[in-house]
Amino acid sequence: MTLNFRAHRVFQATAGLTLGLAVGLSSAATQPSALEKAARAEGKLATVGMPDAWANWQGTWADLKRIHGLVHVDTDMSSAEEIAKIEAEKGNATVDIGDVGFEFGAIAKSRGITRAYKPSTWDQIPEWAKDADGHWALAYTGTIAFAVNTKRATQVPRSWKALFAGNYRVLVGEVGRAAQGNAAVLAAAVALGGDETHLQPALAAFGQIARQHRLVTVNPAPALMERGEADVFLLWDFNALSYRDRIPNAADYEILIPADGSITSGYTTLINKNAPHPNAAMLAREYIFSDAGQINLALGHARPIRVDHIKMPVEAQGKLLDSAQYRNARAIRPQLWTEEVKKLPRSWLHEVTGAMQ
């Protein structure tokens, strides 16, 4: 069982707020005691894209059940699928909260499907990592890494240039549908001289290995790593590390950040505007941004967004890669990427997956 370090949250209660305000308000002024009571009365939390093994969500679900009695269920899906499901269900909602890639937060807000809520630690979240109105905020960051099967690869590629120059079978995931796959394309573009508005270097490189039938575009999973479905898996660092932890042949894999560049992005919770358990969803976000919730994420190899404001236990520190590996990784530029990524599905289909036929 994963070791969880738990702490009691300290809330700033505001006298005079009613339960109705606890349900409807979306700011740190919401009376937490009323929110906790309302969430416990709902008793359930339905999530999408927040499976147990991803960033140690299981630690958070266990805490929410132990402390607040919330029974949790998740349906795993990509960021685009989450938004599509919430949009399609409208008032017949079955989803309370989901976890999507950085660029999908603004997209969801623009479609009017999100509920704003600012946790009590809001001021400790960097401005670049949150929506001013509280519709989304990154809880943790991820950097694109290589998970290299050293039993299959005769030489470990330590850069994008080495990856594309070699004869490796590469798993990139569901580009156009999942933030992880999208970020892998951007990371490759940056390393090859491109950026958020110039993905052509990466599209050309991936197109080449697609024509050589060396590109795998299925959603990554630990089972695929265990079976050695590819020589190199392109994953968020926290996924690469946690997947390796879960397979019996973990010693076959080396996890590294490509030396010639990578992209650091993150994931944000989305609270469904029509959530069937809105208080449980808001309480979940509150907990995720608490010290205990942030440490839970670190125990799942994810770098907490409030890492500079919490005391990280030794056990959690040991779950992360050496910071020196990130020297050539840079943060995503959301203002540019949010718009450009909308064009990626068509470009990827035309220049990459089309070449696989």
Contacts in CASP RR format, 6 or more apart in sequence:
PFRMAT RR
TARGET T0000
AUTHOR 0000-0000-0000
METHOD contacts of the structure
MODEL  1
MTLNFRAHRVFQATAGLTLGLAVGLSSAATQPSALEKAARAEGKLATVGM
PDAWANWQGTWADLKRIHGLVHVDTDMSSAEEIAKIEAEKGNATVDIGDV
GFEFGAIAKSRGITRAYKPSTWDQIPEWAKDADGHWALAYTGTIAFAVNT
KRATQVPRSWKALFAGNYRVLVGEVGRAAQGNAAVLAAAVALGGDETHLQ
PALAAFGQIARQHRLVTVNPAPALMERGEADVFLLWDFNALSYRDRIPNA
ADYEILIPADGSITSGYTTLINKNAPHPNAAMLAREYIFSDAGQINLALG
HARPIRVDHIKMPVEAQGKLLDSAQYRNARAIRPQLWTEEVKKLPRSWLH
EVTGAMQ
2 56 0 8 1.000
2 58 0 8 1.000
2 59 0 8 1.000
2 299 0 8 1.000
2 300 0 8 1.000
3 299 0 8 1.000
3 315 0 8 1.000
4 59 0 8 1.000
4 62 0 8 1.000
4 63 0 8 1.000
4 292 0 8 1.000
4 295 0 8 1.000
4 296 0 8 1.000
4 299 0 8 1.000
5 292 0 8 1.000
5 295 0 8 1.000
5 296 0 8 1.000
5 299 0 8 1.000
5 313 0 8 1.000
5 315 0 8 1.000
5 316 0 8 1.000
6 63 0 8 1.000
6 292 0 8 1.000
7 290 0 8 1.000
7 291 0 8 1.000
7 292 0 8 1.000
7 295 0 8 1.000
9 32 0 8 1.000
9 120 0 8 1.000
9 286 0 8 1.000
9 287 0 8 1.000
9 290 0 8 1.000
9 291 0 8 1.000
9 292 0 8 1.000
10 120 0 8 1.000
11 32 0 8 1.000
11 33 0 8 1.000
11 120 0 8 1.000
12 28 0 8 1.000
12 32 0 8 1.000
12 120 0 8 1.000
13 31 0 8 1.000
13 32 0 8 1.000
13 33 0 8 1.000
14 29 0 8 1.000
14 30 0 8 1.000
14 31 0 8 1.000
15 31 0 8 1.000
16 31 0 8 1.000
17 25 0 8 1.000
17 29 0 8 1.000
17 30 0 8 1.000
17 31 0 8 1.000
17 34 0 8 1.000
18 34 0 8 1.000
19 34 0 8 1.000
19 37 0 8 1.000
19 38 0 8 1.000
20 34 0 8 1.000
21 30 0 8 1.000
21 31 0 8 1.000
21 34 0 8 1.000
22 30 0 8 1.000
22 31 0 8 1.000
22 34 0 8 1.000
22 35 0 8 1.000
22 38 0 8 1.000
22 279 0 8 1.000
23 38 0 8 1.000
23 278 0 8 1.000
23 279 0 8 1.000
24 30 0 8 1.000
24 278 0 8 1.000
26 115 0 8 1.000
26 116 0 8 1.000
26 117 0 8 1.000
26 118 0 8 1.000
26 133 0 8 1.000
26 134 0 8 1.000
27 116 0 8 1.000
27 117 0 8 1.000
27 118 0 8 1.000
28 118 0 8 1.000
28 119 0 8 1.000
28 120 0 8 1.000
28 122 0 8 1.000
30 117 0 8 1.000
30 282 0 8 1.000
32 120 0 8 1.000
32 286 0 8 1.000
35 279 0 8 1.000
35 282 0 8 1.000
35 283 0 8 1.000
35 286 0 8 1.000
36 68 0 8 1.000
36 283 0 8 1.000
38 279 0 8 1.000
39 68 0 8 1.000
39 70 0 8 1.000
39 277 0 8 1.000
39 279 0 8 1.000
39 280 0 8 1.000
39 282 0 8 1.000
39 283 0 8 1.000
40 68 0 8 1.000
40 69 0 8 1.000
40 70 0 8 1.000
41 279 0 8 1.000
42 70 0 8 1.000
42 277 0 8 1.000
42 278 0 8 1.000
42 279 0 8 1.000
42 280 0 8 1.000
43 68 0 8 1.000
43 69 0 8 1.000
43 70 0 8 1.000
43 71 0 8 1.000
43 277 0 8 1.000
43 280 0 8 1.000
44 70 0 8 1.000
44 71 0 8 1.000
44 72 0 8 1.000
44 73 0 8 1.000
44 96 0 8 1.000
44 276 0 8 1.000
44 277 0 8 1.000
44 280 0 8 1.000
45 61 0 8 1.000
45 64 0 8 1.000
45 70 0 8 1.000
45 71 0 8 1.000
45 72 0 8 1.000
45 73 0 8 1.000
45 96 0 8 1.000
45 97 0 8 1.000
45 277 0 8 1.000
45 280 0 8 1.000
45 281 0 8 1.000
45 284 0 8 1.000
46 72 0 8 1.000
46 73 0 8 1.000
46 74 0 8 1.000
46 75 0 8 1.000
46 94 0 8 1.000
46 95 0 8 1.000
46 96 0 8 1.000
46 97 0 8 1.000
46 276 0 8 1.000
46 277 0 8 1.000
47 57 0 8 1.000
47 72 0 8 1.000
47 73 0 8 1.000
47 74 0 8 1.000
47 75 0 8 1.000
47 95 0 8 1.000
47 96 0 8 1.000
47 97 0 8 1.000
47 98 0 8 1.000
47 99 0 8 1.000
47 284 0 8 1.000
48 74 0 8 1.000
48 75 0 8 1.000
48 76 0 8 1.000
48 77 0 8 1.000
48 81 0 8 1.000
48 82 0 8 1.000
48 85 0 8 1.000
48 86 0 8 1.000
48 95 0 8 1.000
48 97 0 8 1.000
48 98 0 8 1.000
48 99 0 8 1.000
49 74 0 8 1.000
49 75 0 8 1.000
49 76 0 8 1.000
49 77 0 8 1.000
49 78 0 8 1.000
49 82 0 8 1.000
49 98 0 8 1.000
49 99 0 8 1.000
49 100 0 8 1.000
50 57 0 8 1.000
50 74 0 8 1.000
50 76 0 8 1.000
50 97 0 8 1.000
50 98 0 8 1.000
50 99 0 8 1.000
51 57 0 8 1.000
51 74 0 8 1.000
51 76 0 8 1.000
52 58 0 8 1.000
52 61 0 8 1.000
52 74 0 8 1.000
53 222 0 8 1.000
53 242 0 8 1.000
53 243 0 8 1.000
53 246 0 8 1.000
54 76 0 8 1.000
54 99 0 8 1.000
54 239 0 8 1.000
54 242 0 8 1.000
55 140 0 8 1.000
55 238 0 8 1.000
55 242 0 8 1.000
55 267 0 8 1.000
55 297 0 8 1.000
55 300 0 8 1.000
55 301 0 8 1.000
55 302 0 8 1.000
56 242 0 8 1.000
56 296 0 8 1.000
56 297 0 8 1.000
56 299 0 8 1.000
56 300 0 8 1.000
56 301 0 8 1.000
56 302 0 8 1.000
57 74 0 8 1.000
57 99 0 8 1.000
57 296 0 8 1.000
59 296 0 8 1.000
59 299 0 8 1.000
60 284 0 8 1.000
60 287 0 8 1.000
60 288 0 8 1.000
60 293 0 8 1.000
60 296 0 8 1.000
60 297 0 8 1.000
61 70 0 8 1.000
61 72 0 8 1.000
63 287 0 8 1.000
63 292 0 8 1.000
63 293 0 8 1.000
63 296 0 8 1.000
64 70 0 8 1.000
64 72 0 8 1.000
64 283 0 8 1.000
64 284 0 8 1.000
64 287 0 8 1.000
65 71 0 8 1.000
65 72 0 8 1.000
68 283 0 8 1.000
70 280 0 8 1.000
70 283 0 8 1.000
70 284 0 8 1.000
77 85 0 8 1.000
78 174 0 8 1.000
78 177 0 8 1.000
78 178 0 8 1.000
78 179 0 8 1.000
78 219 0 8 1.000
79 100 0 8 1.000
79 101 0 8 1.000
79 104 0 8 1.000
79 177 0 8 1.000
79 178 0 8 1.000
79 179 0 8 1.000
80 104 0 8 1.000
80 176 0 8 1.000
80 177 0 8 1.000
80 178 0 8 1.000
81 177 0 8 1.000
82 95 0 8 1.000
82 98 0 8 1.000
82 99 0 8 1.000
82 100 0 8 1.000
82 104 0 8 1.000
82 270 0 8 1.000
83 100 0 8 1.000
83 104 0 8 1.000
83 107 0 8 1.000
83 108 0 8 1.000
83 111 0 8 1.000
83 113 0 8 1.000
83 270 0 8 1.000
85 95 0 8 1.000
86 93 0 8 1.000
86 95 0 8 1.000
86 108 0 8 1.000
86 113 0 8 1.000
86 270 0 8 1.000
86 272 0 8 1.000
86 274 0 8 1.000
87 111 0 8 1.000
87 113 0 8 1.000
89 95 0 8 1.000
89 274 0 8 1.000
90 274 0 8 1.000
91 274 0 8 1.000
93 272 0 8 1.000
93 274 0 8 1.000
93 275 0 8 1.000
93 276 0 8 1.000
94 276 0 8 1.000
95 272 0 8 1.000
95 275 0 8 1.000
96 271 0 8 1.000
96 272 0 8 1.000
96 275 0 8 1.000
96 276 0 8 1.000
96 277 0 8 1.000
96 278 0 8 1.000
96 280 0 8 1.000
96 281 0 8 1.000
96 284 0 8 1.000
97 269 0 8 1.000
97 270 0 8 1.000
97 271 0 8 1.000
97 272 0 8 1.000
97 275 0 8 1.000
97 281 0 8 1.000
97 284 0 8 1.000
97 285 0 8 1.000
98 269 0 8 1.000
98 270 0 8 1.000
98 271 0 8 1.000
98 272 0 8 1.000
99 139 0 8 1.000
99 267 0 8 1.000
99 268 0 8 1.000
99 269 0 8 1.000
99 270 0 8 1.000
100 108 0 8 1.000
100 179 0 8 1.000
100 267 0 8 1.000
100 268 0 8 1.000
100 270 0 8 1.000
101 179 0 8 1.000
101 265 0 8 1.000
101 266 0 8 1.000
101 267 0 8 1.000
101 268 0 8 1.000
102 138 0 8 1.000
102 179 0 8 1.000
102 265 0 8 1.000
102 266 0 8 1.000
102 267 0 8 1.000
102 268 0 8 1.000
102 332 0 8 1.000
102 334 0 8 1.000
102 337 0 8 1.000
103 179 0 8 1.000
103 182 0 8 1.000
103 265 0 8 1.000
103 332 0 8 1.000
103 334 0 8 1.000
103 337 0 8 1.000
103 338 0 8 1.000
103 341 0 8 1.000
104 179 0 8 1.000
104 268 0 8 1.000
104 270 0 8 1.000
105 114 0 8 1.000
105 131 0 8 1.000
105 135 0 8 1.000
105 136 0 8 1.000
105 268 0 8 1.000
105 270 0 8 1.000
106 131 0 8 1.000
106 136 0 8 1.000
106 334 0 8 1.000
106 338 0 8 1.000
107 338 0 8 1.000
107 342 0 8 1.000
108 114 0 8 1.000
108 135 0 8 1.000
108 136 0 8 1.000
108 270 0 8 1.000
109 131 0 8 1.000
109 133 0 8 1.000
109 135 0 8 1.000
109 136 0 8 1.000
112 273 0 8 1.000
113 270 0 8 1.000
113 272 0 8 1.000
113 273 0 8 1.000
113 274 0 8 1.000
114 135 0 8 1.000
114 136 0 8 1.000
114 270 0 8 1.000
114 271 0 8 1.000
114 272 0 8 1.000
114 273 0 8 1.000
115 135 0 8 1.000
115 271 0 8 1.000
115 272 0 8 1.000
115 273 0 8 1.000
115 275 0 8 1.000
115 278 0 8 1.000
115 281 0 8 1.000
115 282 0 8 1.000
116 131 0 8 1.000
116 133 0 8 1.000
116 134 0 8 1.000
116 135 0 8 1.000
116 271 0 8 1.000
117 134 0 8 1.000
117 271 0 8 1.000
117 281 0 8 1.000
117 282 0 8 1.000
117 285 0 8 1.000
117 286 0 8 1.000
118 134 0 8 1.000
118 137 0 8 1.000
119 137 0 8 1.000
119 285 0 8 1.000
119 286 0 8 1.000
119 288 0 8 1.000
119 289 0 8 1.000
119 290 0 8 1.000
120 286 0 8 1.000
120 289 0 8 1.000
121 289 0 8 1.000
121 290 0 8 1.000
121 306 0 8 1.000
121 309 0 8 1.000
122 130 0 8 1.000
122 134 0 8 1.000
122 137 0 8 1.000
122 289 0 8 1.000
124 306 0 8 1.000
124 309 0 8 1.000
125 137 0 8 1.000
125 138 0 8 1.000
125 289 0 8 1.000
125 305 0 8 1.000
125 306 0 8 1.000
126 305 0 8 1.000
128 331 0 8 1.000
128 334 0 8 1.000
129 137 0 8 1.000
129 138 0 8 1.000
129 266 0 8 1.000
129 305 0 8 1.000
130 136 0 8 1.000
130 137 0 8 1.000
130 138 0 8 1.000
131 137 0 8 1.000
135 270 0 8 1.000
136 268 0 8 1.000
136 269 0 8 1.000
136 270 0 8 1.000
137 268 0 8 1.000
137 269 0 8 1.000
137 289 0 8 1.000
137 305 0 8 1.000
138 266 0 8 1.000
138 267 0 8 1.000
138 268 0 8 1.000
138 305 0 8 1.000
139 267 0 8 1.000
139 268 0 8 1.000
139 269 0 8 1.000
139 288 0 8 1.000
139 289 0 8 1.000
139 294 0 8 1.000
139 297 0 8 1.000
139 304 0 8 1.000
139 305 0 8 1.000
140 238 0 8 1.000
140 266 0 8 1.000
140 267 0 8 1.000
140 294 0 8 1.000
140 297 0 8 1.000
140 302 0 8 1.000
140 303 0 8 1.000
140 304 0 8 1.000
140 305 0 8 1.000
141 264 0 8 1.000
141 265 0 8 1.000
141 266 0 8 1.000
141 302 0 8 1.000
141 303 0 8 1.000
141 305 0 8 1.000
142 236 0 8 1.000
142 237 0 8 1.000
142 238 0 8 1.000
142 264 0 8 1.000
142 265 0 8 1.000
142 266 0 8 1.000
142 267 0 8 1.000
142 302 0 8 1.000
142 303 0 8 1.000
143 236 0 8 1.000
143 237 0 8 1.000
143 257 0 8 1.000
143 262 0 8 1.000
143 263 0 8 1.000
143 264 0 8 1.000
143 265 0 8 1.000
143 326 0 8 1.000
143 329 0 8 1.000
144 180 0 8 1.000
144 183 0 8 1.000
144 184 0 8 1.000
144 187 0 8 1.000
144 234 0 8 1.000
144 235 0 8 1.000
144 236 0 8 1.000
144 237 0 8 1.000
144 257 0 8 1.000
144 258 0 8 1.000
144 262 0 8 1.000
144 263 0 8 1.000
144 329 0 8 1.000
145 234 0 8 1.000
145 235 0 8 1.000
145 236 0 8 1.000
145 237 0 8 1.000
145 240 0 8 1.000
145 255 0 8 1.000
145 256 0 8 1.000
145 257 0 8 1.000
145 258 0 8 1.000
145 262 0 8 1.000
145 321 0 8 1.000
146 157 0 8 1.000
146 158 0 8 1.000
146 163 0 8 1.000
146 232 0 8 1.000
146 233 0 8 1.000
146 234 0 8 1.000
146 240 0 8 1.000
146 255 0 8 1.000
146 256 0 8 1.000
146 257 0 8 1.000
146 258 0 8 1.000
147 225 0 8 1.000
147 232 0 8 1.000
147 233 0 8 1.000
147 235 0 8 1.000
147 240 0 8 1.000
147 243 0 8 1.000
147 244 0 8 1.000
147 253 0 8 1.000
147 254 0 8 1.000
147 255 0 8 1.000
148 156 0 8 1.000
148 157 0 8 1.000
148 231 0 8 1.000
148 232 0 8 1.000
148 253 0 8 1.000
148 254 0 8 1.000
148 255 0 8 1.000
148 256 0 8 1.000
149 225 0 8 1.000
149 228 0 8 1.000
149 230 0 8 1.000
149 231 0 8 1.000
149 232 0 8 1.000
149 252 0 8 1.000
149 253 0 8 1.000
150 156 0 8 1.000
150 252 0 8 1.000
150 253 0 8 1.000
150 254 0 8 1.000
151 249 0 8 1.000
151 252 0 8 1.000
152 169 0 8 1.000
152 228 0 8 1.000
152 231 0 8 1.000
153 168 0 8 1.000
153 231 0 8 1.000
153 232 0 8 1.000
156 254 0 8 1.000
156 256 0 8 1.000
157 163 0 8 1.000
157 166 0 8 1.000
157 168 0 8 1.000
157 232 0 8 1.000
157 258 0 8 1.000
158 256 0 8 1.000
158 258 0 8 1.000
158 259 0 8 1.000
159 191 0 8 1.000
159 258 0 8 1.000
159 259 0 8 1.000
159 260 0 8 1.000
159 261 0 8 1.000
160 187 0 8 1.000
160 188 0 8 1.000
160 191 0 8 1.000
160 192 0 8 1.000
160 205 0 8 1.000
160 258 0 8 1.000
160 260 0 8 1.000
160 261 0 8 1.000
161 191 0 8 1.000
161 192 0 8 1.000
161 260 0 8 1.000
163 170 0 8 1.000
163 232 0 8 1.000
163 258 0 8 1.000
164 188 0 8 1.000
164 205 0 8 1.000
164 208 0 8 1.000
164 209 0 8 1.000
167 214 0 8 1.000
168 209 0 8 1.000
168 214 0 8 1.000
168 230 0 8 1.000
168 231 0 8 1.000
168 232 0 8 1.000
169 214 0 8 1.000
169 215 0 8 1.000
169 216 0 8 1.000
169 229 0 8 1.000
169 230 0 8 1.000
169 231 0 8 1.000
169 232 0 8 1.000
170 209 0 8 1.000
170 214 0 8 1.000
170 215 0 8 1.000
170 216 0 8 1.000
170 230 0 8 1.000
170 231 0 8 1.000
170 232 0 8 1.000
170 233 0 8 1.000
170 234 0 8 1.000
171 216 0 8 1.000
171 217 0 8 1.000
171 218 0 8 1.000
171 220 0 8 1.000
171 224 0 8 1.000
171 229 0 8 1.000
171 230 0 8 1.000
171 232 0 8 1.000
171 233 0 8 1.000
171 234 0 8 1.000
172 181 0 8 1.000
172 184 0 8 1.000
172 185 0 8 1.000
172 206 0 8 1.000
172 215 0 8 1.000
172 216 0 8 1.000
172 217 0 8 1.000
172 234 0 8 1.000
173 180 0 8 1.000
173 181 0 8 1.000
173 184 0 8 1.000
173 216 0 8 1.000
173 217 0 8 1.000
173 218 0 8 1.000
173 219 0 8 1.000
173 220 0 8 1.000
173 234 0 8 1.000
174 181 0 8 1.000
174 217 0 8 1.000
174 218 0 8 1.000
174 219 0 8 1.000
175 181 0 8 1.000
175 182 0 8 1.000
175 184 0 8 1.000
175 185 0 8 1.000
175 217 0 8 1.000
175 344 0 8 1.000
175 345 0 8 1.000
175 348 0 8 1.000
175 352 0 8 1.000
176 182 0 8 1.000
176 341 0 8 1.000
176 344 0 8 1.000
176 345 0 8 1.000
176 348 0 8 1.000
177 345 0 8 1.000
178 219 0 8 1.000
179 265 0 8 1.000
179 266 0 8 1.000
179 267 0 8 1.000
180 220 0 8 1.000
180 234 0 8 1.000
180 235 0 8 1.000
180 236 0 8 1.000
180 239 0 8 1.000
181 234 0 8 1.000
182 341 0 8 1.000
182 344 0 8 1.000
183 236 0 8 1.000
183 263 0 8 1.000
183 265 0 8 1.000
183 332 0 8 1.000
184 234 0 8 1.000
185 199 0 8 1.000
185 202 0 8 1.000
185 203 0 8 1.000
185 206 0 8 1.000
185 344 0 8 1.000
185 348 0 8 1.000
186 196 0 8 1.000
186 199 0 8 1.000
186 202 0 8 1.000
186 263 0 8 1.000
186 332 0 8 1.000
186 337 0 8 1.000
187 258 0 8 1.000
187 261 0 8 1.000
187 262 0 8 1.000
187 263 0 8 1.000
188 201 0 8 1.000
188 202 0 8 1.000
188 205 0 8 1.000
188 206 0 8 1.000
189 195 0 8 1.000
189 198 0 8 1.000
189 199 0 8 1.000
189 200 0 8 1.000
189 201 0 8 1.000
189 202 0 8 1.000
189 203 0 8 1.000
190 261 0 8 1.000
190 262 0 8 1.000
190 263 0 8 1.000
190 330 0 8 1.000
191 258 0 8 1.000
191 260 0 8 1.000
191 261 0 8 1.000
191 262 0 8 1.000
192 201 0 8 1.000
192 202 0 8 1.000
192 205 0 8 1.000
193 201 0 8 1.000
194 200 0 8 1.000
194 201 0 8 1.000
194 202 0 8 1.000
195 333 0 8 1.000
195 336 0 8 1.000
196 332 0 8 1.000
196 333 0 8 1.000
196 336 0 8 1.000
196 337 0 8 1.000
196 340 0 8 1.000
197 336 0 8 1.000
197 340 0 8 1.000
199 340 0 8 1.000
199 344 0 8 1.000
199 347 0 8 1.000
203 347 0 8 1.000
203 348 0 8 1.000
203 351 0 8 1.000
203 352 0 8 1.000
204 351 0 8 1.000
206 215 0 8 1.000
206 348 0 8 1.000
206 351 0 8 1.000
206 352 0 8 1.000
207 215 0 8 1.000
207 351 0 8 1.000
207 352 0 8 1.000
207 355 0 8 1.000
209 215 0 8 1.000
210 352 0 8 1.000
210 353 0 8 1.000
210 354 0 8 1.000
210 355 0 8 1.000
210 356 0 8 1.000
211 355 0 8 1.000
211 356 0 8 1.000
213 356 0 8 1.000
215 352 0 8 1.000
215 356 0 8 1.000
216 229 0 8 1.000
216 230 0 8 1.000
217 353 0 8 1.000
217 356 0 8 1.000
218 224 0 8 1.000
220 233 0 8 1.000
220 235 0 8 1.000
220 239 0 8 1.000
220 243 0 8 1.000
221 243 0 8 1.000
222 243 0 8 1.000
222 246 0 8 1.000
222 247 0 8 1.000
224 230 0 8 1.000
224 233 0 8 1.000
225 233 0 8 1.000
225 243 0 8 1.000
225 244 0 8 1.000
225 247 0 8 1.000
225 253 0 8 1.000
226 247 0 8 1.000
226 248 0 8 1.000
226 249 0 8 1.000
228 252 0 8 1.000
233 240 0 8 1.000
233 243 0 8 1.000
235 243 0 8 1.000
237 255 0 8 1.000
237 257 0 8 1.000
237 301 0 8 1.000
237 321 0 8 1.000
238 300 0 8 1.000
238 301 0 8 1.000
238 302 0 8 1.000
238 303 0 8 1.000
239 301 0 8 1.000
240 253 0 8 1.000
240 255 0 8 1.000
241 255 0 8 1.000
241 300 0 8 1.000
241 301 0 8 1.000
241 319 0 8 1.000
241 321 0 8 1.000
242 300 0 8 1.000
242 301 0 8 1.000
244 250 0 8 1.000
244 253 0 8 1.000
244 255 0 8 1.000
247 253 0 8 1.000
255 321 0 8 1.000
256 321 0 8 1.000
256 325 0 8 1.000
257 321 0 8 1.000
257 325 0 8 1.000
257 326 0 8 1.000
257 328 0 8 1.000
257 329 0 8 1.000
258 328 0 8 1.000
259 328 0 8 1.000
260 328 0 8 1.000
261 328 0 8 1.000
261 329 0 8 1.000
261 330 0 8 1.000
262 326 0 8 1.000
262 328 0 8 1.000
262 329 0 8 1.000
262 330 0 8 1.000
263 329 0 8 1.000
263 330 0 8 1.000
263 331 0 8 1.000
263 332 0 8 1.000
264 326 0 8 1.000
264 329 0 8 1.000
264 330 0 8 1.000
264 331 0 8 1.000
264 332 0 8 1.000
265 331 0 8 1.000
265 332 0 8 1.000
266 332 0 8 1.000
269 284 0 8 1.000
269 285 0 8 1.000
269 288 0 8 1.000
271 278 0 8 1.000
271 281 0 8 1.000
271 282 0 8 1.000
271 285 0 8 1.000
272 278 0 8 1.000
272 281 0 8 1.000
275 281 0 8 1.000
287 293 0 8 1.000
288 294 0 8 1.000
288 297 0 8 1.000
289 305 0 8 1.000
289 306 0 8 1.000
291 306 0 8 1.000
291 310 0 8 1.000
291 311 0 8 1.000
293 304 0 8 1.000
294 304 0 8 1.000
294 305 0 8 1.000
294 306 0 8 1.000
294 307 0 8 1.000
294 310 0 8 1.000
295 304 0 8 1.000
295 310 0 8 1.000
295 312 0 8 1.000
295 313 0 8 1.000
295 316 0 8 1.000
297 303 0 8 1.000
297 304 0 8 1.000
298 304 0 8 1.000
298 307 0 8 1.000
298 312 0 8 1.000
298 316 0 8 1.000
298 317 0 8 1.000
298 319 0 8 1.000
298 320 0 8 1.000
299 315 0 8 1.000
299 316 0 8 1.000
299 319 0 8 1.000
300 319 0 8 1.000
301 319 0 8 1.000
301 320 0 8 1.000
303 320 0 8 1.000
304 310 0 8 1.000
END
